[in-house]
């Protein structure tokens, strides 16, 4: 039984890793449309940093760059699509998808929203801020997240329970702040654009029965 559980665990880990690499490959291909040189393409540089942190194979990474930049003769059709709506109990949700077939993705999203309600463009976007989000941890015990946020040019920050902090930036400043934080005592773990709810709903306010519906 122990060997079976161990084999099952390895299989699940391998599947999760494969899905992660697949998602990152798509993001790399889209970012590489702006050029294959990371030093001249900040979007590509940020995605590559995430890929390296999860030990994405070099050959997979390089293949995605060449494909996205059009160096292999293949045409990449991936595009970002946003879906908005409400989860159960009127919890607003923003879903960002990277797809090569919008006609296939839309019905899949309707299924995911079946317990809530899919809205039209702009229906809940007003309740979110589009921000750069940088997760970073201190390289030394004396590093001050608030001071680092100010000096690196972040708009705000949230201290995490595990020692890491989440720094918020203007979308245009994401790369700039990511580069500045290491000089102020923080190691960047991830950097991405995302949506932060203006009025977040805490799971603590939902009953066990309500949580099962979400």
N, CA and C of each residue as an Amber inpcrd file, in Angstrom:
protein
   642
   0.8280000  -1.2050000   0.0000000   0.0000000   0.0000000   0.0000000
   0.8670000   1.2620000   0.0000000   1.9810000   1.2340000   0.7940000
   2.8510000   2.4010000   0.8550000   3.4560000   2.7140000  -0.4900000
   3.9080000   1.6660000  -1.2150000   4.5060000   1.8740000  -2.5340000
   3.4870000   2.4380000  -3.5160000   2.2340000   1.9600000  -3.4100000
   1.1870000   2.4410000  -4.3090000   0.8990000   3.9230000  -4.0690000
   0.8250000   4.2950000  -2.7900000   0.5870000   5.7000000  -2.4600000
   1.7390000   6.5800000  -2.9330000   2.9630000   6.0740000  -2.7870000
   4.1360000   6.8310000  -3.2110000   4.1230000   7.0350000  -4.7240000
   3.7680000   5.9610000  -5.4640000   3.7020000   6.0460000  -6.9240000
   2.6080000   7.0110000  -7.3620000   1.4640000   6.9560000  -6.6600000
   0.3590000   7.8590000  -6.9650000   0.7530000   9.3020000  -6.7070000
   1.4870000   9.5240000  -5.6010000   1.9420000  10.8810000  -5.2790000
   2.8900000  11.4200000  -6.3330000   3.7900000  10.5660000  -6.8190000
   4.7250000  10.9840000  -7.8580000   3.9890000  11.3240000  -9.1510000
   2.9590000  10.5280000  -9.4590000   2.1850000  10.7660000 -10.6770000
   1.4460000  12.1030000 -10.6110000   0.8330000  12.3730000  -9.4470000
   0.1160000  13.6360000  -9.2720000   1.0650000  14.8230000  -9.3550000
   2.2480000  14.6830000  -8.7380000   3.2480000  15.7610000  -8.7660000
   3.7250000  16.0100000 -10.1910000   3.9350000  14.9170000 -10.9430000
   4.3930000  15.0370000 -12.3270000   3.3330000  15.7170000 -13.1910000
   2.0600000  15.3760000 -12.9580000   0.9700000  15.9920000 -13.7160000
   0.8630000  17.4780000 -13.4150000   0.9850000  17.8290000 -12.1260000
   0.9090000  19.2350000 -11.7270000   2.0720000  20.0190000 -12.3230000
   3.2410000  19.4020000 -12.3190000   4.4300000  20.0420000 -12.8790000
   4.2620000  20.2460000 -14.3810000   3.6980000  19.2240000 -15.0500000
   3.4720000  19.3320000 -16.4870000   2.4920000  20.4430000 -16.8300000
   1.4400000  20.5750000 -16.0310000   0.4640000  21.6360000 -16.2520000
   1.0880000  23.0060000 -16.0310000   1.9380000  23.1020000 -15.0070000
   2.6150000  24.3680000 -14.7270000   3.5340000  24.7620000 -15.8810000
   4.3140000  23.7900000 -16.3820000   5.2140000  24.0650000 -17.4940000
   4.4300000  24.4330000 -18.7480000   3.2770000  23.7680000 -18.9590000
   2.4550000  24.0760000 -20.1200000   1.9360000  25.5010000 -20.0760000
   1.4670000  25.9310000 -18.8930000   0.9620000  27.2910000 -18.7110000
   2.0760000  28.3060000 -18.9260000   3.2480000  28.0430000 -18.3450000
   4.3650000  28.9630000 -18.5020000   4.8380000  29.0290000 -19.9450000
   4.8160000  27.9010000 -20.6510000   5.2210000  27.8940000 -22.0650000
   4.3300000  28.8240000 -22.8850000   3.0210000  28.7700000 -22.6200000
   2.0920000  29.6450000 -23.3300000   2.3870000  31.1100000 -23.0180000
   2.6460000  31.4090000 -21.7300000   2.9270000  32.7880000 -21.3430000
   4.2320000  33.2810000 -21.9700000   5.2120000  32.3890000 -22.0590000
   6.4850000  32.7480000 -22.6870000   6.2800000  33.0420000 -24.1710000
   5.4900000  32.1990000 -24.8350000   5.2430000  32.4000000 -26.2620000
   4.5560000  33.7300000 -26.5320000   3.5610000  34.0730000 -25.6920000
   2.8560000  35.3390000 -25.8650000   3.7990000  36.5090000 -25.6050000
   4.5980000  36.4260000 -24.5340000   5.5280000  37.5060000 -24.2010000
   6.5970000  37.6710000 -25.2670000   7.0340000  36.5470000 -25.8640000
   8.1010000  36.5840000 -26.8620000   7.6760000  37.2400000 -28.1680000
   6.3870000  37.4910000 -28.3300000   5.9430000  38.2230000 -29.5170000
   6.5910000  39.5980000 -29.5790000   6.9090000  40.1300000 -28.3890000
   7.5350000  41.4440000 -28.3200000   9.0390000  41.4020000 -28.4950000
   9.5880000  40.2330000 -28.8100000  11.0310000  40.0960000 -29.0200000
  11.6060000  38.9690000 -28.2020000  12.6100000  38.2930000 -28.7650000
  13.1900000  37.1230000 -28.1130000  14.2980000  37.4590000 -27.1170000
  14.6910000  38.7310000 -27.0380000  15.7760000  39.1380000 -26.1370000
  15.1890000  39.6410000 -24.8180000  15.3570000  38.9070000 -23.7080000
  14.7950000  39.3210000 -22.4190000  15.2870000  40.6790000 -21.9390000
  16.5070000  41.0550000 -22.3320000  17.0440000  42.3410000 -21.8820000
  16.3070000  43.5140000 -22.5140000  15.6100000  43.2490000 -23.6130000
  14.8630000  44.2990000 -24.3100000  13.3460000  44.0920000 -24.2040000
  12.9480000  43.0220000 -23.5210000  11.5260000  42.6750000 -23.4020000
  11.2310000  42.3560000 -21.9400000  10.7240000  43.3390000 -21.2110000
  10.5180000  43.1680000 -19.7610000   9.4640000  42.1010000 -19.4520000
   8.4240000  41.9900000 -20.2770000   7.3990000  40.9730000 -20.0360000
   7.9970000  39.5750000 -20.1360000   8.8340000  39.3750000 -21.1340000
   9.4780000  38.0720000 -21.3050000  10.4300000  37.7950000 -20.1540000
  11.1570000  38.8090000 -19.7210000  12.1200000  38.6350000 -18.6290000
  11.4220000  38.1840000 -17.3440000  10.2640000  38.7650000 -17.0370000
   9.5400000  38.4060000 -15.8220000   9.0160000  36.9710000 -15.8840000
   8.5110000  36.5600000 -17.0490000   8.0020000  35.1900000 -17.1840000
   9.1470000  34.1920000 -17.0950000  10.2920000  34.5300000 -17.6870000
  11.4440000  33.6310000 -17.6420000  11.9490000  33.4500000 -16.2120000
  11.8800000  34.4920000 -15.4120000  12.2970000  34.3840000 -14.0160000
  11.3990000  33.3980000 -13.2670000  10.0960000  33.4570000 -13.5360000
   9.1740000  32.5140000 -12.9050000   9.4700000  31.0870000 -13.3570000
   9.7490000  30.9310000 -14.6550000  10.0300000  29.6000000 -15.2040000
  11.2870000  29.0030000 -14.5810000  12.3000000  29.8110000 -14.3880000
  13.5530000  29.3080000 -13.8120000  13.3740000  28.9480000 -12.3380000
  12.5160000  29.6850000 -11.6390000  12.2980000  29.4100000 -10.2080000
  11.6370000  28.0500000  -9.9860000  10.8820000  27.5700000 -10.9800000
  10.2440000  26.2520000 -10.8480000  11.0090000  25.1910000 -11.6390000
  12.2530000  25.5260000 -12.0000000  13.1600000  24.5820000 -12.6820000
  12.5970000  24.0630000 -14.0040000  12.0190000  24.9470000 -14.7860000
  11.5350000  24.5700000 -16.1110000  12.7320000  24.1960000 -16.9840000
  12.7000000  23.0500000 -17.6880000  13.8410000  22.6220000 -18.5120000
  14.2570000  23.6960000 -19.5160000  15.5590000  23.8830000 -19.6480000
  16.0880000  24.9300000 -20.5180000  15.6290000  24.7650000 -21.9560000
  15.6230000  23.4970000 -22.4510000  15.2260000  23.2830000 -23.8380000
  13.7490000  23.6260000 -24.0630000  12.9000000  23.3670000 -23.0600000
  11.4780000  23.7090000 -23.1710000  11.3090000  25.2170000 -23.1870000
  12.0480000  25.8840000 -22.3310000  12.0090000  27.3410000 -22.2320000
  12.4530000  27.9820000 -23.5510000  13.5820000  27.5320000 -24.0880000
  14.1170000  28.1130000 -25.3170000  13.2100000  27.8410000 -26.5120000
  12.5890000  26.6560000 -26.5390000  11.6810000  26.3240000 -27.6330000
  10.4700000  27.2480000 -27.6240000   9.9580000  27.5480000 -26.4210000
   8.8010000  28.4410000 -26.3060000   9.1490000  29.8520000 -26.7700000
  10.3560000  30.3240000 -26.4380000  10.7910000  31.6590000 -26.8640000
  10.8540000  31.7320000 -28.3880000  11.5000000  30.7460000 -29.0050000
  11.6550000  30.7450000 -30.4670000  10.3010000  30.6540000 -31.1650000
   9.4080000  29.8310000 -30.6160000   8.0900000  29.6700000 -31.2230000
   7.2920000  30.9620000 -31.1210000   7.3250000  31.5960000 -29.9420000
   6.5880000  32.8370000 -29.7570000   7.1310000  33.9840000 -30.5900000
   8.4410000  34.0070000 -30.7700000   9.0770000  35.0850000 -31.5340000
   9.0060000  34.8430000 -33.0360000   8.4400000  33.6940000 -33.4410000
   8.2980000  33.4000000 -34.8600000   9.5630000  32.9130000 -35.5260000
  10.4940000  32.3650000 -34.7290000  11.7740000  31.9170000 -35.2740000
  11.7320000  30.4810000 -35.7740000  10.6090000  29.7970000 -35.5600000
  10.4900000  28.4000000 -35.9990000   9.5700000  28.2520000 -37.2060000
   8.9740000  29.3470000 -37.6270000   8.0570000  29.2770000 -38.7570000
   6.6370000  28.9390000 -38.3600000   6.4170000  28.6370000 -37.0640000
   5.0760000  28.3250000 -36.5780000   4.3620000  29.6090000 -36.1510000
   3.0500000  29.6110000 -36.3250000   2.2450000  30.7730000 -35.9450000
   1.5810000  30.5060000 -34.5950000   1.7710000  31.4210000 -33.6570000
   1.2020000  31.2870000 -32.3210000  -0.0680000  32.1240000 -32.2270000
  -1.1590000  31.4940000 -31.8070000  -2.4500000  32.1790000 -31.7610000
  -2.9610000  32.4030000 -30.3430000  -2.1450000  32.1690000 -29.3260000
  -2.6240000  32.3470000 -27.9550000  -2.9710000  33.8050000 -27.6850000
  -4.0400000  34.0170000 -26.9490000  -4.4360000  35.3750000 -26.5840000
  -5.0480000  35.3900000 -25.1890000  -4.9610000  36.5610000 -24.5520000
  -5.5470000  36.7300000 -23.2230000  -7.0190000  37.0980000 -23.3730000
  -7.8610000  36.4440000 -22.5850000  -9.2930000  36.7310000 -22.5880000
  -9.7520000  36.8650000 -21.1420000 -10.5580000  37.8740000 -20.8580000
 -11.0630000  38.0880000 -19.5140000 -12.5290000  37.6960000 -19.4190000
 -12.8750000  37.0470000 -18.3210000 -14.2640000  36.7070000 -18.0190000
 -14.5910000  37.2750000 -16.6430000 -15.7840000  37.8050000 -16.5110000
 -16.2010000  38.4090000 -15.2480000 -17.5390000  37.8200000 -14.8100000
 -17.7840000  37.8710000 -13.5250000 -19.0660000  37.3920000 -13.0300000
 -19.0570000  37.2250000 -11.5330000 -19.9970000  36.4300000 -11.0450000
 -20.1100000  36.1940000  -9.6120000 -20.0880000  34.7010000  -9.3100000
 -19.3260000  34.3440000  -8.3070000 -19.3560000  32.9920000  -7.7710000
 -20.5830000  32.8980000  -6.8700000 -20.8700000  31.7340000  -6.2850000
 -22.0100000  31.6530000  -5.3500000 -21.9330000  32.7200000  -4.2630000
 -23.1000000  33.1820000  -3.8090000 -23.2240000  34.1820000  -2.7500000
 -22.7150000  35.5510000  -3.1890000 -22.7920000  35.7790000  -4.5240000
 -22.4730000  37.0830000  -5.1070000 -21.0330000  37.5310000  -4.8540000
 -20.1160000  36.5870000  -4.8290000 -18.7000000  36.9250000  -4.7020000
 -18.1630000  37.2990000  -6.0900000 -17.6980000  38.5340000  -6.3010000
 -17.2210000  38.9430000  -7.6200000 -15.9270000  38.2160000  -7.9910000
 -15.8230000  37.8490000  -9.2690000 -14.6720000  37.0750000  -9.7380000
 -14.1840000  37.6150000 -11.0830000 -12.8600000  37.7300000 -11.2170000
 -12.2220000  38.0650000 -12.4870000 -11.3800000  36.8570000 -12.8850000
 -11.5940000  36.3530000 -14.1050000 -10.8530000  35.1840000 -14.5780000
 -10.0910000  35.5600000 -15.8430000  -8.7710000  35.4390000 -15.7990000
  -7.9310000  35.7450000 -16.9480000  -7.4700000  34.4330000 -17.5790000
  -7.7840000  34.2520000 -18.8530000  -7.4460000  33.0090000 -19.5540000
  -6.4440000  33.2690000 -20.6730000  -5.6230000  32.2770000 -20.9310000
  -4.7030000  32.2910000 -22.0570000  -5.1240000  31.1240000 -22.9390000
  -5.6990000  31.4200000 -24.1050000  -6.2980000  30.3670000 -24.9170000
  -5.9500000  30.5110000 -26.3920000  -6.0150000  29.3850000 -27.0960000
  -5.8180000  29.4000000 -28.5450000  -7.1420000  29.1340000 -29.2610000
  -8.2310000  29.0740000 -28.4800000  -9.5380000  28.8240000 -29.0660000
 -10.6230000  29.4210000 -28.1660000 -10.9880000  30.6670000 -28.4420000
 -11.9710000  31.3640000 -27.6080000 -13.3250000  30.6740000 -27.6740000
 -13.6860000  30.1300000 -28.8350000 -14.9860000  29.4740000 -28.9890000
 -15.0960000  28.2320000 -28.1040000 -13.9660000  27.5980000 -27.8180000
 -13.9750000  26.4400000 -26.9280000 -13.9300000  26.8680000 -25.4660000
 -13.1840000  27.9190000 -25.1790000 -13.0070000  28.3680000 -23.8000000
 -14.2810000  28.9580000 -23.2110000 -15.0290000  29.7260000 -24.0080000
 -16.2380000  30.3830000 -23.5010000 -17.2440000  29.3940000 -22.9140000
 -17.5940000  28.3020000 -23.6060000 -18.5250000  27.3270000 -23.0110000
 -17.9720000  26.6900000 -21.7360000 -16.6410000  26.4560000 -21.7000000
 -16.0310000  25.8810000 -20.5050000 -16.1720000  26.8290000 -19.3200000
 -16.0380000  28.1330000 -19.5710000 -16.1790000  29.1160000 -18.5020000
 -17.6320000  29.1830000 -18.0120000 -18.5810000  29.0320000 -18.9240000
 -19.9880000  29.0480000 -18.5150000 -20.2830000  27.8880000 -17.5650000
 -19.6560000  26.7500000 -17.8220000 -19.8350000  25.5900000 -16.9380000
 -19.2640000  25.8990000 -15.5600000 -18.0820000  26.5320000 -15.5220000
 -17.4640000  26.8590000 -14.2370000 -18.2840000  27.8840000 -13.4510000
 -19.0130000  28.7340000 -14.1630000 -19.8330000  29.7590000 -13.5050000
 -21.2540000  29.2640000 -13.2230000 -21.5350000  27.9780000 -13.4500000
 -22.9120000  27.4880000 -13.3850000 -23.5460000  27.6900000 -12.0110000
 -22.7370000  27.7010000 -10.9270000 -23.3070000  27.8980000  -9.5890000
 -23.4050000  29.3800000  -9.2350000 -22.8510000  30.2000000 -10.1020000
 -22.9210000  31.6350000  -9.8860000 -23.5770000  32.3000000 -11.0830000
 -22.9310000  33.3260000 -11.6260000 -23.4830000  34.0150000 -12.7900000
 -22.3660000  34.6840000 -13.5670000 -22.2310000  34.3240000 -14.8400000
 -21.2470000  34.9790000 -15.6870000 -21.7960000  36.3270000 -16.1200000
 -20.9830000  37.3580000 -16.0250000 -21.4260000  38.6960000 -16.3900000
 -20.8260000  39.1640000 -17.6980000 -21.1620000  40.3700000 -18.0810000
 -20.6190000  40.9710000 -19.2940000 -19.3450000  41.7390000 -18.9500000
 -18.6320000  42.1730000 -19.9660000 -17.3890000  42.9180000 -19.7630000
 -17.6580000  44.1880000 -18.9530000 -16.9260000  44.3530000 -17.8700000
 -17.0840000  45.5260000 -17.0200000 -18.0780000  45.3550000 -15.8870000
 -18.7230000  44.1800000 -15.8190000 -19.7640000  43.9830000 -14.8070000
 -19.2230000  43.9640000 -13.3820000 -17.9900000  43.4640000 -13.1910000
 -17.3970000  43.4780000 -11.8410000 -15.9920000  44.0830000 -11.8330000
 -15.4770000  44.4380000 -13.0100000 -14.1120000  44.9780000 -13.0880000
 -13.9400000  46.2410000 -12.2520000 -15.0300000  46.9850000 -12.0940000
 -14.9740000  48.2190000 -11.3040000 -14.6110000  47.9570000  -9.8460000
 -14.8070000  46.7030000  -9.3960000 -14.5520000  46.3570000  -7.9890000
 -13.1430000  45.7820000  -7.7890000 -12.2910000  45.9200000  -8.8020000
 -10.9220000  45.4120000  -8.7200000  -9.9250000  46.4660000  -9.1840000
  -8.7290000  46.4020000  -8.6340000  -7.6120000  47.2180000  -9.0980000
  -6.6550000  46.3230000  -9.8760000  -6.2600000  46.7640000 -11.0650000
  -5.2900000  46.0240000 -11.8670000  -3.9010000  46.4810000 -11.4350000
  -3.1200000  45.5700000 -10.8690000  -1.8500000  45.9340000 -10.2500000
  -0.7320000  44.9640000 -10.6070000   0.4850000  45.4190000 -10.3870000
   1.6240000  44.5220000 -10.4130000   1.7280000  43.9070000  -9.0290000
   1.9840000  42.6110000  -8.9610000   2.0650000  41.9150000  -7.6700000
   3.3900000  41.1730000  -7.5820000   4.1740000  41.5150000  -6.5860000
   5.5010000  40.9210000  -6.4220000   5.5900000  40.2430000  -5.0600000
   5.8110000  38.9510000  -5.0710000   6.0130000  38.2190000  -3.8200000
   7.5180000  38.1480000  -3.5710000   7.9490000  38.5790000  -2.4080000
   9.3820000  38.6050000  -2.1000000   9.6060000  38.2900000  -0.6320000
  10.7440000  37.7060000  -0.3480000  11.0900000  37.3740000   1.0270000
  12.3920000  38.0610000   1.4090000  12.5550000  38.4120000   2.6750000
  13.7690000  39.1200000   3.1090000  14.9970000  38.2230000   3.0360000
  16.1000000  38.7920000   2.6020000  17.3490000  38.0350000   2.5490000
  18.0600000  38.0650000   3.8940000  17.6400000  38.9720000   4.7720000
  18.2210000  39.0680000   6.1110000  17.1100000  39.4190000   7.0980000
  17.3080000  39.0820000   8.3570000  16.2750000  39.2940000   9.3770000
  15.9640000  40.7680000   9.5910000  16.8830000  41.6460000   9.2650000
  16.6590000  43.0690000   9.5150000  15.9860000  43.8100000   8.3770000
  15.6450000  43.1230000   7.2910000  15.0380000  43.7930000   6.1460000
  13.6520000  44.3150000   6.5150000  13.3810000  45.5500000   6.1410000
  12.1160000  46.2130000   6.4750000  11.2580000  46.3030000   5.2100000
  10.1190000  45.6060000   5.1940000   9.2620000  45.5720000   4.0070000
   8.6900000  46.9450000   3.6710000   8.2960000  47.6980000   4.6990000
   7.7140000  49.0170000   4.4520000   8.7370000  49.9580000   3.8340000
   9.9570000  49.9580000   4.3740000  11.0180000  50.8060000   3.8410000
  11.3930000  50.3680000   2.4270000  11.4550000  49.0550000   2.2140000
  11.7920000  48.5340000   0.8830000  10.7310000  48.9370000  -0.1340000
   9.4580000  48.9050000   0.2670000   8.3720000  49.2890000  -0.6350000
   8.5090000  50.7510000  -1.0520000   8.8170000  51.5990000  -0.0870000
   8.9540000  53.0330000  -0.3650000  10.1400000  53.2860000  -1.2930000
  11.2810000  52.7100000  -0.9670000  12.5050000  52.9920000  -1.7220000
  12.5070000  52.3190000  -3.0980000  11.8100000  51.1870000  -3.2240000
  11.7820000  50.4930000  -4.5110000  10.7080000  51.0620000  -5.4390000
   9.7970000  51.8700000  -4.8940000   8.7650000  52.4890000  -5.7210000
   7.4530000  51.7420000  -5.7680000   7.2230000  50.8360000  -4.8100000
   5.9520000  50.1070000  -4.7600000   4.8590000  51.0220000  -4.2110000
   3.6070000  50.7340000  -4.5920000   2.4840000  51.5260000  -4.0970000
   2.0950000  51.1300000  -2.6820000   2.1980000  49.8300000  -2.3810000
   1.7640000  49.3230000  -1.0780000   2.3600000  47.9360000  -0.8810000
   2.1580000  47.3620000   0.2840000   2.6490000  46.0070000   0.5390000
   1.7900000  45.3580000   1.6070000   1.8310000  44.0420000   1.6430000
   1.1560000  43.2580000   2.6820000   2.1550000  42.2560000   3.2250000
   2.3310000  42.2330000   4.5210000   3.2460000  41.2830000   5.1440000
   2.5680000  39.9290000   5.2600000   3.2670000  38.8730000   4.8610000
   2.7170000  37.5320000   4.9390000   3.0970000  36.8420000   6.2330000
   2.3540000  35.8010000   6.5850000   2.6170000  35.0810000   7.8300000
   3.8810000  34.2300000   7.7480000   4.2920000  33.8640000   6.5300000
   5.4570000  32.9900000   6.3700000   6.7530000  33.7650000   6.2050000
   6.7020000  35.0750000   6.4050000   7.9000000  35.8970000   6.2760000
   7.9920000  36.6200000   4.9540000   7.3160000  36.1090000   3.9260000
   7.3210000  36.7710000   2.6220000   6.3310000  37.9340000   2.6350000
   6.5380000  38.8910000   1.7530000   5.6350000  40.0360000   1.6340000
   5.1530000  40.1540000   0.1990000   3.9890000  40.7400000   0.0240000
   3.4280000  40.9740000  -1.3000000   3.4530000  42.4710000  -1.5550000
   4.2190000  42.8630000  -2.5730000   4.3600000  44.2730000  -2.9160000
   3.4570000  44.5900000  -4.1100000   2.7210000  45.7000000  -4.0220000
   1.8270000  46.1140000  -5.0980000   2.4330000  47.3010000  -5.8420000
   2.3340000  47.2630000  -7.1620000   2.8990000  48.3330000  -7.9720000
   1.9040000  48.7680000  -9.0420000   2.1710000  49.9100000  -9.6430000
   1.4670000  50.2820000 -10.8600000   1.8820000  49.2620000 -11.9260000
   0.9640000  48.8210000 -12.8030000   1.3330000  47.8190000 -13.8110000
   2.5890000  48.1720000 -14.6050000   2.7580000  49.4550000 -14.9120000
   3.9150000  49.8780000 -15.7030000   5.2180000  49.8020000 -14.9140000
   5.1340000  49.7370000 -13.5800000   6.3310000  49.7360000 -12.7350000
   6.7220000  48.3410000 -12.2470000   6.0270000  47.3090000 -12.6970000
   6.2770000  45.9590000 -12.1960000   7.7320000  45.5390000 -12.3700000
   8.2630000  45.6920000 -13.5560000   9.6470000  45.2760000 -13.8120000
  10.6310000  46.1400000 -13.0370000  10.3780000  47.4420000 -12.9850000
  11.2690000  48.3800000 -12.2890000  11.3770000  48.0410000 -10.8050000
  10.2470000  47.7970000 -10.1520000  10.2410000  47.4850000  -8.7240000
  10.8520000  46.1020000  -8.4800000  10.5890000  45.1590000  -9.3740000
  11.1650000  43.8170000  -9.2440000  12.6840000  43.8660000  -9.2340000
  13.2330000  44.7440000 -10.0420000  14.6910000  44.8770000 -10.1080000
  15.2550000  45.6180000  -8.9030000  14.4370000  46.5050000  -8.3280000
  14.9260000  47.3290000  -7.2260000  14.8780000  46.6110000  -5.8780000
  13.9090000  45.7320000  -5.6760000  13.7420000  45.0970000  -4.3630000
  14.9880000  44.3510000  -3.8680000  15.7120000  43.6120000  -4.7300000
  16.9110000  42.9230000  -4.2260000  17.9520000  43.8550000  -3.6290000
  17.9940000  45.0980000  -4.1000000  18.9620000  46.0530000  -3.5550000
  18.5170000  46.5840000  -2.1900000  17.2860000  46.2540000  -1.7980000
  16.7600000  46.7030000  -0.5050000  16.4830000  45.5220000   0.4200000
  17.1780000  44.4110000   0.1750000  17.1220000  43.2890000   1.1030000
  16.0490000  42.2560000   0.8730000  15.4700000  42.1800000  -0.3410000
  14.4230000  41.2030000  -0.6070000  14.7100000  40.3950000  -1.8760000
  14.4370000  39.0920000  -1.7950000  14.5660000  38.2090000  -2.9400000
  13.1920000  38.0250000  -3.5760000  13.0890000  38.3080000  -4.8540000
  11.8060000  38.2080000  -5.5490000  11.5010000  36.7370000  -5.8400000
  10.3220000  36.2870000  -5.4060000   9.8860000  34.9100000  -5.6380000
   9.0120000  34.8090000  -6.8850000   8.1880000  35.8170000  -7.1190000
   7.3510000  35.8480000  -8.3120000   6.9360000  37.2910000  -8.5760000
   6.6540000  37.5850000  -9.8430000   6.2170000  38.9250000 -10.2270000
   5.2270000  38.7810000 -11.3800000   4.0550000  39.3570000 -11.2360000
   3.0290000  39.2170000 -12.2560000   2.0180000  40.3580000 -12.1520000
   1.2000000  40.4990000 -13.1830000   0.0890000  41.4280000 -13.1530000
  -1.1390000  40.6640000 -12.6640000  -1.9730000  41.3190000 -11.8860000
  -3.1510000  40.6320000 -11.3700000  -4.2250000  41.6130000 -10.9530000
  -5.2770000  41.0790000 -10.3670000  -6.4170000  41.8930000  -9.9520000
  -6.6360000  41.7430000  -8.4470000  -6.7130000  42.8650000  -7.7730000
  -6.9090000  42.8860000  -6.3180000  -8.2900000  43.4630000  -6.0120000
  -9.0860000  42.6970000  -5.3010000 -10.4440000  43.1420000  -4.9830000
 -10.4190000  44.3690000  -4.0750000 -11.2620000  45.3410000  -4.3820000
 -11.3780000  46.5260000  -3.5290000 -12.1370000  46.1920000  -2.2430000
 -13.0610000  45.2440000  -2.3410000 -13.8610000  44.8290000  -1.1800000
 -13.8080000  43.3060000  -1.0720000 -12.6790000  42.7670000  -0.6400000
 -12.5250000  41.3080000  -0.5930000 -13.5240000  40.6340000   0.3330000
 -13.9420000  39.4370000  -0.0660000 -14.8750000  38.6440000   0.7350000
 -14.0750000  37.6000000   1.4940000 -14.1800000  37.5950000   2.8070000
 -13.4260000  36.6550000   3.6250000 -14.1780000  35.3330000   3.7560000
 -13.4950000  34.1990000   3.5220000 -14.1410000  32.8930000   3.7180000
 -14.6290000  32.7160000   5.1500000 -14.0360000  33.4510000   6.0870000
 -14.4330000  33.3320000   7.4940000 -15.8680000  33.7920000   7.7160000
 -16.3880000  34.5970000   6.7640000 -17.7490000  35.1020000   6.9100000
 -18.7970000  34.1760000   6.2980000 -18.3320000  33.0590000   5.6770000
 -19.2600000  32.1170000   5.0850000 -19.4450000  30.9000000   6.0010000
 -20.6220000  30.3430000   5.9890000 -20.9000000  29.1450000   6.7960000
 -20.3040000  27.9380000   6.1100000 -20.0880000  26.8150000   6.8320000
 -19.5800000  25.5900000   6.2080000 -20.4190000  25.1480000   5.0090000
 -21.7340000  25.2890000   5.1070000 -22.6290000  24.9050000   4.0090000
 -22.3960000  25.7960000   2.7820000 -22.1630000  27.0810000   3.0160000
 -21.9080000  28.0100000   1.9180000 -20.5590000  27.7130000   1.2630000
 -19.5620000  27.3680000   2.0630000 -18.2410000  27.0630000   1.5220000
 -18.2970000  25.8450000   0.6050000 -19.1420000  24.8950000   0.9110000
 -19.2630000  23.7090000   0.0670000 -19.8330000  24.0420000  -1.2980000
 -20.5960000  25.1270000  -1.3860000 -21.2120000  25.5270000  -2.6510000
 -20.2350000  26.2890000  -3.5350000 -19.2000000  26.8900000  -2.9390000
 -18.2730000  27.7270000  -3.6980000 -17.3690000  26.8760000  -4.5460000
